[in-house]
């Protein structure tokens, strides 16, 4: 494995099965965050389920002056869609 993460508990469905979409969301957030940090971009990454596009990452830059083009260049190798989030500050 390329990454091992220790969790207190696996996300589960109401019947007790492992809920894989939550694990995918965690993995997408981690990989996108690491990729952006490697490019010098600090950003908060969250993932939500869109009915037409599937899992979509929302990237909210924390580094001032970060443009959508810079994020796109960093995340361009990934097939999973992403959207620019709004900075709350």
C-alpha positions, 0 to 999 in steps of 0.5 A: 500500500502507498498509504496506511491510515489508522481509524478508530472505527470504519464508517458503517451503514445502518446494517453494519457494513463498511460504507465505502463512499465515506472511505473514498471521500477521505482518500480523495481529500487526503490525496488532493490536499497532499498534491496541492501542498506539494505545489505550495498551495495550502487549501481545505479540501472537502468532498461531496456527492453530486447526483450527476458528477459523482464525488466532487472535491471542493477546494478552498485555498488558504494561500492568498492569491491562489488562482483557479488556474493554479489549482487546476494545474496541480489537480489536472492529472486526476479524473475526479472533478473538483470545484473552487470553494469560497474562503470564509475569511 
